[in-house]
Amino acid sequence: MIDAIGKIAILKFKEGISSKEKKKIALNLLKTQSNIKTVLEKAEKVKGRLRTIKTKYLAGEKTKETIYKESGCLFKLNTDSCYFSPRLSGERLEIASKIKKGKVLVLFAGVGPFSIIIAKKNPQVKVTSVELGKECCKYAKENVILNRLNNIRVIPGDVKKVLPKLKEKFDYIVMPRPQLKDTFLEDALKVSKKNTIIFYYDFSSNPEEILEKIKNKRLKVLSIKKAGNIAPYKYRWRLDLKVI
Ligand SMILES: C[S@@+](CC[C@H](N)C(=O)[O-])C[C@H]1O[C@@H](n2cnc3c(N)ncnc32)[C@H](O)[C@@H]1O
C-alpha cells in the first residue's frame, strides 16, 4: 500500500518481506515516479493522542518534511510528528462546500487541512483552528501564511482546556476526532448555539453504535455517511448534527 504526501511516498509492507526487497521496491518507485523524491516505510500504526506514525527511511532524499497540495491549497508537514491523511480530501472539500458564512470552529485540526480549505473556499467566514500537537500547530500557522489567508486563527492546546476560554458561539463545528473514547460533544456544545451544525466523525463497524453513544437531547441527527474504511469491517462515519 502506498500513501503519497507531496514528494514523499510512505509504503506499508506485508509481513515477511526482507529489507533487501523493500529497498529494491523503494528504488524502483523513485525511478518510475518522477514526482517522488523520498521513500519511507510505515514502521508503526497510528498511535497515541497525537495520532502520529513512525516511519523508517528507505531511499531518496533524507527528509520527513514535505509540502502536499490539495484543492488548490498547500500543506507543509512532517510525516512523523503530524497526523495527515490524503484520504480525507473528499471530506474536506464536501464540508467546505456545506459552509456558507459565520464562525467556524475546527477541533483536532492538525496542520490545518480542514481549516485552510474551509477558509480558502469561503473568504467571508472566520475560522478558529484548535490542535494539541505543538509541531502540528507550528505547521498550521506556517500553512495559513503559505496559503495567504487572514481569516484563520490557530489556537494550540487541548480542546478541553481551550474551549471553556472561548467567548463566542460558533455556527459550524468540525470534529475530525482522533479515535478515542471521549466524544468531546459536551465540550463542543458549550461553544454552540441553536442551529449550530456539528460535523462529527467517529469510528465503528455500524452507525447504530455511534448513535447510541452520542444520544443527547440537544442534538438532532441530520445525516450519517460512511467516510472511509479504517480496518476490515471498521469504518469512519460522519454525522451531521444540528443543535436544537
Ligand atoms: C485524526 S487527527 C486529524 C487531523 C486533521 N484534522 C487532519 O484531517 O489531518 C486528530 C488530531 O487531533 C489532535 N488531538 C487529539 N486530542 C486532542 C485534544 N484533546 N485537543 C486538541 N487536539 C487533539 C491530534 O494531535 C491530531 O492531530
The ligand as a MOL file (V3000), in Angstrom:
LIG
                    3D

  0  0  0     0  0            999 V3000
M  V30 BEGIN CTAB
M  V30 COUNTS 27 29 0 0 0
M  V30 BEGIN ATOM
M  V30 1 C -7.3660 12.2310 13.3180 0
M  V30 2 S -6.2570 13.5880 13.5360 0 CHG=1
M  V30 3 C -6.9980 14.7920 12.4670 0
M  V30 4 C -6.0130 15.8310 11.9860 0
M  V30 5 C -6.5260 16.7720 10.8910 0
M  V30 6 N -7.8160 17.3010 11.1670 0
M  V30 7 C -6.4720 16.1380 9.5250 0
M  V30 8 O -7.5150 15.8900 8.9160 0
M  V30 9 O -5.3600 15.8720 9.0250 0 CHG=-1
M  V30 10 C -6.6600 14.0860 15.1330 0
M  V30 11 C -5.8580 15.2670 15.6830 0
M  V30 12 O -6.3870 15.5980 16.9650 0
M  V30 13 C -5.3380 16.0300 17.8210 0
M  V30 14 N -5.8330 15.8880 19.2100 0
M  V30 15 C -6.0030 14.7500 19.9170 0
M  V30 16 N -6.5480 15.0180 21.1240 0
M  V30 17 C -6.7350 16.3600 21.1740 0
M  V30 18 C -7.2650 17.2520 22.1570 0
M  V30 19 N -7.7030 16.7910 23.3320 0
M  V30 20 N -7.3260 18.5720 21.8710 0
M  V30 21 C -6.8750 19.0420 20.6660 0
M  V30 22 N -6.3640 18.2510 19.6940 0
M  V30 23 C -6.2820 16.9260 19.9430 0
M  V30 24 C -4.1710 15.1470 17.4420 0
M  V30 25 O -2.9390 15.7310 17.7750 0
M  V30 26 C -4.3620 15.0110 15.9070 0
M  V30 27 O -3.6290 15.9780 15.1960 0
M  V30 END ATOM
M  V30 BEGIN BOND
M  V30 1 1 1 2
M  V30 2 1 2 3
M  V30 3 1 2 10
M  V30 4 1 3 4
M  V30 5 1 4 5
M  V30 6 1 5 6
M  V30 7 1 5 7
M  V30 8 2 7 8
M  V30 9 1 7 9
M  V30 10 1 10 11
M  V30 11 1 11 12
M  V30 12 1 11 26
M  V30 13 1 12 13
M  V30 14 1 13 14
M  V30 15 1 13 24
M  V30 16 1 14 15
M  V30 17 1 14 23
M  V30 18 2 15 16
M  V30 19 1 16 17
M  V30 20 1 17 18
M  V30 21 2 17 23
M  V30 22 1 18 19
M  V30 23 2 18 20
M  V30 24 1 20 21
M  V30 25 2 21 22
M  V30 26 1 22 23
M  V30 27 1 24 25
M  V30 28 1 24 26
M  V30 29 1 26 27
M  V30 END BOND
M  V30 END CTAB
M  END
